[in-house]
Amino acid sequence: MSWIRTAIVSAAFLGVASVAVAQGPQGGPPGGHEQGGPGMRRGGGDQFLFQGITLTDAQQAEIQKIKDKYRAEREALRPKGGPEGGRPDGGQGGGRPQIDDATRAKMDAIRTKSQSEFRAVLTPAQQAIFDKNVAEMKNRMEQRKKEHASS
């Protein structure tokens, strides 16, 4: 009879373990630092810039101040998508709203300024990783532009 109890306990344990594995890790990215924030795509934006960098509490506070400083400017430039907002060009159809060249240039300028300020908060070793992440992000953006232009 004890082997039946052992089998039932083992099956229950495996069931609980499989649910835990299926749910995946809880919390934020490794290192315990939540990067990004409101308006940031999950896994993209500012979060990518700090990939592989462990920030001190003081650095995190400074980075957050910089993000907050530019948040309103970014939000003002962001198109109002969705069913009620429509496309800024007045066109019909789905997909992401299109951004005109002048707005894109303003967004790029804000991104460049904020990245420069982020970099100033980092140590030289962290700056090297940050610079590599910025270069990778620019490459990905260029790749997306090429893919978008060809479709």
Secondary structure, DSSP 4 states (H G I P E B T S, - for coil): -HHHHHHHHHHHHHHHHHHHHHH---SSSTTS-----TTPPTT-THHHHTTT----HHHHHHHHHHHHHHHHHHHHHS---HHHH--TT---SSSPPP--HHHHHHHHHHHHHHHHHHHHHS-HHHHHHHHHHHHHHHHHHHHHHHHHHH-
